[in-house]
Amino acid sequence: MTGYRPEDRELFEREATGLYEQLLTEGGVPVEDPRIAEGAPLRRAFDLLVELGLLQLDDARTTWRPLEPSNAQSRVVTPLGTEGARLIEESARWASAFAGLNQSWRRSPAAAESGLFLYLHGDAISPFLTTLINEAQEEMLTAQPQANRNAKALSEAAVRDIAFIKRGLSMRTLYQHSARRHPATHRYVAEVTKHGAEVRTLDEFFNRMIVVDRQVALIPAADNQATAVVVREPAIVAYLVDIFERAFARARPFSTSESRVMKEIASEQRSMTIRMLIEGHPDAGSAKRLGVSPRTYAGYVADLKEEYNAETRFQLGYTMGQLGIAGQDDDEA
């Protein structure tokens, strides 16, 4: 390897080539020229030209003279080509080795036991998901309840998902309405939708799910969010896709012009809060289903008490019952 990094090439393209062509016209540059002095704007480009062997001091050691670029080119490009060929060959050997392991796995009792389901624990989930996404051929469907991923995780996901879309594949994502109030999620959505992803939000609670090419689904284990279940059984995957499609059809597009949509979403969250109260769900469970914190949910309940002039939840429930309020879409009418 030559040791040159992408940023070196960018500097070469952006500044060094222009400087080289200028010095060709001038016949060189004096050692004392202020353009190449320490700290000058062109100093880094000059140093790179010297390192590449495109400039050389003359015999009097007073002037830097341009040299023919073909020799420098061969010193940089040839090792890269050699290394690229070596990596391709190494990649093919790794693929061949893994192909043998895959055949052994399919013949083993372990494969028969796991069948069309595979359990992944902890740190094994992310590498599996990365490989699955890299091997996708058509589309990815994702359901992401509760916008609690941090900014770093969302930034990394944006890079991965944009690369996915740029391969010509489609991506649709479903969030809860509360994601619209999460700045990091807003930035993520702006990035991926700019490249063609579709993102919508829904008032209801749903479980995390990723489906790739309608052939493989990742869902959380029932009793452990740190464990993922890989599902390849066609009927179950088709069932999960159908659930996603129905939810996505009812969801609202996640757009940047939010004023009108946010009013409608506030109405939907108000109706769902009323349903949670009527059905008797505890605050923690209701907050989770709405995708908000217990404190925010308590604020929703307090707003309803004020709206219906009730001092207690019992009074609130009685008043809504008398008025026929049930948390449905036509209650306002």
N, C-alpha and C positions, 0 to 999 in steps of 0.2 A: 504493500500500500504506500501511496505517496505521502500520506499524512495531511493532505489538503482537505478542508472541510467545505460544506456548501456555502458558508459565509465568506470563505476565501474566493470561491468562484464568483459570488455575487459582487464582491469588491472588485474583482478583475473585470467583470462585465461593466460595472457601473462607472468606475473611475480609472482603473489602471490601463485599459485598452485605449481610452481617449488620451491619457497622458503619453502613452507609448507612441501613438500616431503623431501627436504634437512634437515630440522629441525627434521623430523621424524627419519631420519637416525642417526642424531647427538644426538638425545634425548632432544633437546631444544637449546636455545641460551641464553648466559649470558646477563644480562641487559646492561653491559658495552661493549658488542661486537661492534666493529666499523662498522660492516655491517648494523646495525640498528640505528646508531647514527643519530642525526638531520642532514638533508642535504645529507645523504648517498643515493646512487642510489636505494637501496632496501627499503628505509624508507617508501615510499608510500605503497608498497606492504605489508610491515610489519604492518603498521597502519590499513590497510584493514583487515588483518587476525585477528588482535586484535578486531576490530569493529564487525567482523562477529562471534566472539566467538570461533575462531579456535586456539587461543593461550591464555594462562592464566599464571599469575605469580604463582610460587610455594609458599609454606608457608613461606620460608625464604626470599621471595621477591628478589631473586638474579638471577633467571632464568625463562625465558618464556618457558612453556611446551606446546606441541601440545595437542589438545583435539579431541575427536571423531567428525568427520565432520557431522554425521547424524543429530545431534541436530541443528547445524547451517543451514544445508540444509533445514530442515523443517521450520525454522524461515524465510528463504528467499523465498523458492519456494511455500510453501502453500499459503501465502497471495497473491502472483502473480497469482496463479491458481484461487483463489477465486475472485480476481479482474477481471481476464479475463472472468470468467463465468458471473460475474455481468455485464460487458460491453457487452457481447454477448446478454444477456437477455434484457439489456437496448436498444441495437441496434434493436432487434426484435420488441420491443414495439414502438420505433420511426417509424420503417418501417410500422407497423400496423396502427399507427396514420396517417401517410402520405398517406397510401393506401385509408383510408376513405376520406381524403381531395381530393385525385385525382378523386375518384368516384363523389364526390360533384361537383368538377370543371367540369367534363365532362357533368354533367346534367345541369349546370348553363348557363344562357344567355351569360355570359362573354366568355365561351368556344365557343359558337356558333358565337359570334362576331369575336373572334380572328381566329377561324378556323385553317387553316394549316400554319398560319403566326403569329409570336410573335415578338414584338419589345422590345428590352432590352436597357436600358439607363445607361451610365456611369459605376458606381461600380457594377451594376447587371450583367455585361457581364462576368467578370472573374470567379465568382462562378459558373455560369451556364456552362461555357466552361469546367471548372474542372470536374464538375459532369458528363457532357456529355462524356468527354474523359475516365473517370473512368468506365463508363458503356458500353464503346465500346466493340464489340465482334469480329470485323474482321480487319478494317483498318481505317486510317485517311489520307486524302489528304489535303494539305495546300498550299496556294499560298500567298507569303509574298513579296509584292512589296516594293522597297526601303529599304535597310538594315539600318534602323534608330533606331532599338531597342538597348537600352543600355546594357552594359556588365552584369549588375545585372539581368535584365529581361531575357537575353539569358541564363544565368547560371541557373535560376529557370526553364526556359523552357526545358533546357537539362535534368534536374533531372526528370521532369514530363514526357518528351517524351521517355527517356530511360526506365523508369518504364513501360510505355505503350508498348514498343517493347519487353521488357522482359516477358510480358504476352503472347508472341507468336503472336502478332498482327503486321501488316505491316504499314509502314508509308512512304509516298512520299511527298517531299516538293519542291516547285518551287520558286526560287528567280530571281531577275534581275541580269544581268552580274555585275553590280556595287557592288553587295554583296561580290564579290571575293576580293575586296580591303578593306573590313571592318574586322579588326583583331578579334573583338568579334564574328562576324558571322563565321569567319574561325574556331575559337575554338569550337563554338557550332556544326558546321558541322562535325568537326573531331570526336567529342564525339558521336554524334548520328549515323554517318555512321559506326563507329567502332562496333556498336551494331546491324547494319543491315538496317538502314534507307537509302533511296535513295534520294539524293538531286541533283537538276539540276538548271541551270540558262538559262535565255532567254533574248534577247535584248529588247523585246517589253515591254511596260507598260501594267499592268493588275491590277485588283482590288484585295484586300485582300479577301480570301475565305478559309473556313475550312469545309470539308465534312467528316462526320463520318458514317461509315458503309453503305455509299451510300443511307442513309435514312434521314439524317438531315444535313442541310447546314447553316453556319453562313456567312452572307455577310454584308458589311456596308450599312447603309441607304443612299439613293441617295443624301440627302442634309445635312447629319450630320455624320461625322466620329466617333463621340462619341456615336452613336446609332447603334446597330447591329440588323439585321433582322434574325430571326430563321425561316428557310423554311423547311416544312415537306411535301409539295405537291410533290408526286412522279415524275410527269412529269418534273417539274422545277428542282428538284434535279438531275434527270437523264440528263437534258440538261446541267447543270453546270458541272457534272462529264464528259460529252462528251467534253466540252470546255477544261477542265483540261487535259484530256487524249491527246487531239490534241496538246496542248501547250507542254506538258511533252515529247511527242514523238519528237518534234522539238528542244527541249532544249539540252544543253550540260552538261554532268556529272560534278559535282563539285568535283574535285579530288585534291590531294595534289601536284601532279606533273603538274604544271601549265604553264610551259614555252611555249610549243607549242600551248596549248589551248588559252593562253592569246593573242598570235598573231592573232589567228583566231577571238577571241572576239573583239580585237581592230578593225579588219577589219569590223566586223558586226556593231560595234558602229559608225564607220566612215560612213558606208552606211546609217545607220539610221539618222545620223546628216544631211547628204545630203538630205534625204527625208524630214526631218523637214524643212530645208531651202527652198526647192522647193515648198512645200505645204504652206509655209508662216506662220508657227506657231510662236507665240512669244517665246522669250528665256525662260521665266519661265515655260511655258507649255512643251516646248521641253526638258528642263532639267528634268522635272518631268517624262516625258515618258521614258527618258533614265535612270532614277534613279540616277541622279547625281545633284550636286549643280549648280545653275546658273553660278557661277564662272568657274567651270570645263567645263560646256557646252560652255561658251564664249571662253575657251582655245581651244576646238575642232574646233570652227569656225575660230579662228585665225590661227590654223594649216592648215586648208583648204585654207585660203587666201594666206598663204605663199606657199603652194603646187602649187596653180594655178596662182601665181604671180598677185593677185588681191588686190587692195587697199580698195575697198568697197564691200559690199554684192551684190550690183547690178552687179559690174564687175564679181564677183565670179559666180553669177547665170548665167550671159551671157556666160562666158567661159565654164562652165559645160554644158550649153545647146548646144553650138557649138560642144563640144566634145561628145555629146550624153550621158553624165553622168546623171544617174537618181537615183542613190542610190540602184541599184539592185546588186545581187550577181555576175553577169557576167560582171559588169562594168570594173573590172581590166583587164579581158581578152580582 
